[in-house]
């Protein structure tokens, strides 16, 4: 027993050290440009951007709480707040591969079954994408001239982005709400996919869709929860979309608020559609492409980095503190147990 406890303690310490190393590597290599920009930003702007980031995290916590409450009534806004930050932290340190898994694990720690956690994560993504589409359609009507002015065939590309998003959401919902569609998909995959790795992927997707079906049925039964989640997703995007205006208006007092909000809405939709050259992220490429025509490339890049701080780096830092605090507490607990046994 003594040996087992010591091994667990040593393993936790090693994981803690490795995690610190990965964090240092990520901050130095992947996030250094954002930190450099933060160092050049005035305190009023930095505090304002931070405030917007925290507000969006609180709203996200409220969104997750309203979904997870269908499975655990004790799940709070605070739990949802840290769930989002926890998933962002692992998305960064695993370079995008561990986000969903870590989020489901977090939900399991909060007394949701793995199937319920998977459903909560999927519903969070679906409702978010629906909100993206609605805002993009709205601004396509209100500010269609803006996208046509800055990108050739811009209207077509935005519509294509909306269509791709709609297709993803529709497929997930059809498979989740119609068991016959899921069966047909499995039959099709079994007939055409003979490689074991592909079959394993299909099996995992099948399990996730099954979990999503149970979650959606429980969720849509509560209409008030559906309305709350829809409104909170729309509100979170309002906070995100107002950020570029808040950042840019400091140096460009005459900038049009509706124009900046429309452009960031189009950026989010187009980020996953337009090819990005030179290894640049799709979102970053489209953001600079659109905003440089309004404020110049230098200010566009600066505002992009601050936007990324509020929507990406800040949740990562919150998640990092949460993970490291819990890991340290776990190490202290194991150390006390080992000390009592010695």
N, C-alpha and C positions, 0 to 999 in steps of 0.2 A: 504493500500500500504506500509506504514511504517513497519508494522508487517511482511509483506511478505518479504521485503528486509532484515530485521533483521534476519528472519529465514534462509534466503539463506546465509547470512553472517556467522551465527552461524554454519550452516551445513558445509560450506566450511572450517571453522576453525577446526571443529571436524574431518572432513576427512583428513585435513592436519596433525593433531596431530596423528590420527590413522596410517596414512601413515608413519610418522616418526617412530612410534613404531614398525611397521612391518619391516621397513628398518633396524632398530637396531637389531631386533630379527634375521633377515635373515643374516646380516653381522656377528653377534656374533656366530650363530649356524651353518649356512650352508656354509658360505664363510670364516670362521675364519682360516682354514688351508691355504688357498691361501694367505691371508694377512700375516700370520706367515712366509710363504716361501718368500714373497716379502721383508720382513724385513731382511732376511738372504742373499738376492741376491745383488751382486755388482751393483753399479750404471751404469756402461757401459752396462751390460747385461739387467738390468731393463729398461734403456732408449731404447735399441735396441728392446726388446720385445714389449714395449709400442708403438714404431714406427710401428712395423709390425701390431699391433692391430689397430692403427689409419688408416694405409693404407688400410687394409682390410675393415674397416668401410666406407672409402671414395669410394672404389670400389663397395661396396654393395649399397651405395647411388646412384652411377651411374647406377647400374643395375635396381634399383627400379624406378629411374627417367625415364629410357627408356621404362619401362612397363607402368607406370602411365601417361606418356605423351600422350598415345593413348586416354586418357580421359580428361586430363587437361594439356594443353601445358605450363601452368605457373609452373607446378610442377618441382622443381629444384633438383640438386644433394644434396644441403643442406637439402631439405625436405626429400629426400630418406635416407640421413645419419641419421637424427633424427628418421625417421620411424623405422629403424632397431633397434636403441638404445631404443626407446620407447617400442617396442614389447618385447625386451629382458628384460627390467626393469619389465614389468608386468608379463612376464613368470616366473621371479624369485620370485616376491612378491606374486604371486598367485599359486606358486608351479606347474607351467606348464599349468594351466587351462585357463588362461586369455590372452594368447599370441595372438591368431588369432583375438579374439574379439577386443582387444585393438588396434591391427594394423589396422583393418577395421575402427574403430572409428577415429583413427588418419587420415586415408585417407579421411574420411568424413569431417573432419575439414579443409582439404586442397581442398575442393570443388569437391570431387568425390562422386558419389552416393554410397549407401551401396552395391549395386550389383557390381559396378565397383571396389570398395575397396576389396570386397570378391574375385573378379576375379584377381585383382592385387596380392593379398596375395597368392592365389593358383598358379598363374603363376610363382611367385617368387620361391615357393617351388618346382614346377615341373622342372623348368630350372636348379635349384640348384642340384636336384637329378640326372638329366641327366649328368651334369658335373661330379658328383661323380662317376657315372658308367663308363664314358669314361676314367677318370684317373685310376680307379681301373683296368679296362681291359688293359690299357696301361702298368701299372706296373706289372700286372699278367704275361704279356709276357716278360717284361724286367727283372723282379726280382722274377720269380716264385720260384726259389730255396730258397729264403729268407723265404717265408711263409711256405714252406714245412719243412724247418729246425727248425722253432720255434713252429709250431702247427701241431699236428697230423691231417692228412687229411685237411691241411690248404687250399690247392688249391680248394678242394671241397667246403669248407665253404665260401671262397671268392666268388666263382661262385654262391653259394646259396644266399649270400648277394646281389650280383648283380641282380640275378633273382628276389628276393623279391622286390628290389627297382624298377626294370623294370616292375614288375607286378603292383605295386602301380601306377606308372606313366601311364602305358598302360590303366588301368581301368579308371583312371581319364580322359585321353584323348579320349578314346572310348565313354564314357558317355557324354563327353562335345561336341564332334564333331558329334555324331550320336544320333539324337533324338529318333530313334526307340529303341536303346539300353537302353536309359533312361526310356522309356515307359515300356519295358519288365522288367526292374529292379523294377519299381514301382508295376507292376502287381504281380511279384513274392513276393515282400515284403508284399503287402496287403493280399496275400493268406496265407502266412506262419507266419506273425507277427501279432498276435491278441491283444497283450498288448498295452495299450495306450501310455506308455512311449516309447516303441519301435517304434510305429507309428510316434510319435513326432520327434524322432531322424531321421527316414526315411524322414519325411517332411523337416527337416532342411537340410539334405544332398541333397535332391532334389532341394531345393532353391539355395544351393551353387553351385550345378552342372549347374543349369540354368544360374546363374550369370557367372560361369566360361566359359560357351559356348560363351556368348556374348563377354567376354574379349578376349578369344582365337581367335575368328574370327576377331576382331579388330586388335589384335596383329600380327597374322601371315600374315595379309594383308601387313604389313610393313616389307619387308625382311631385310632392313638395320637395323631396330630395333631388329629383331630376331638375326642377326649376332652380333650386339653390346652386347646384353644380354648374348648370348652364350659365347662370348670371355671374357666378364667381370666376369662371373661365373668361368670360367676356370682360369682366372688370380687371383681371390680371393683365390681359392684353392691352387694355387702356393704359395701365401704368407703364407697361413696357413700351408701348407706342409713343407715349408722351416724352420718354427719355431723350431721344435725339433732339427734339425741339428745346427741351430744358438745357441741354448741353450746348447746342449751337447758337441759341438766342443770346448767349453771353457775348459772343464776338460778331453776331449777325442780327442786330436788333429788329431788322425789317423782315426777317424770314417768316414765311407763311406757315402757321401751325398745321393747317389742314394738309399742306403739301408734304411736310415732314412725316406726319402721321401716316398719310397714304403711302409714301415711299417705303417706310419701314414695314408696313403691312405687305406690300408687294415683295419686299426683300425676303421676308420669312417664307412666303409661298414659292418664290422663284429659287430660293437657296438650294432646294433639293432637285431642281429641274435643269437649270443651266449648268453646263460643264465649266469647271474651274481650272484654269491653266496653272502650271507650275506648282502643283501640290497645294495651292491655296484652298481653304475651305470654301464650299459653295456659298454659304451665308456671307462670309467676309468679301468674297469676290463681287457678289451682287450689290452689297451695301456700298462699297467704294465706287462701283460703276454708276450707281444711281446718285449718290450724294455728292460726288466730286463735281457734277455739273451744276450743283446748287451752291456749294460753299468752297469748292476747290479740293484738290486731293489731300493736302496736308490736314485741313480741318476735318475732312471726311474720315481719314484714318484715325485721327485723335478721338473723334466722337465714337467711332467704332470700338476703340479700345476701352473707353469709359462705359459704353453700352455693354460690352462683354464682361466688364468688371461687375456691373449691377446684376446681370442675368446669369452669369456663369461662374466668375471667380468668387463672388461673395457667397453664394450657396456652397461652393467648394470649401471655402474657409470655415464656414459654419459647420459643415459636415466633418471637416478635418478635426476641429476642436471636439466635436461630439464623439467621434471615433476614438481619438487619442485619449480623451477623458475616460471613456468606458473601458478601453484596453488597459489603461493604467490602474483603474479600479479593479479590474479582473486580476491583474498581476499582484496587486496588494492583497487581494482575497486569497489567492493561491499561496502567496508568501506566508500569510498568517496561518493557513492550514498546515503548510510544511513545517512551520516553526512549532506548532502545537504537537505535531507528530514526532518531532526530533527529541 
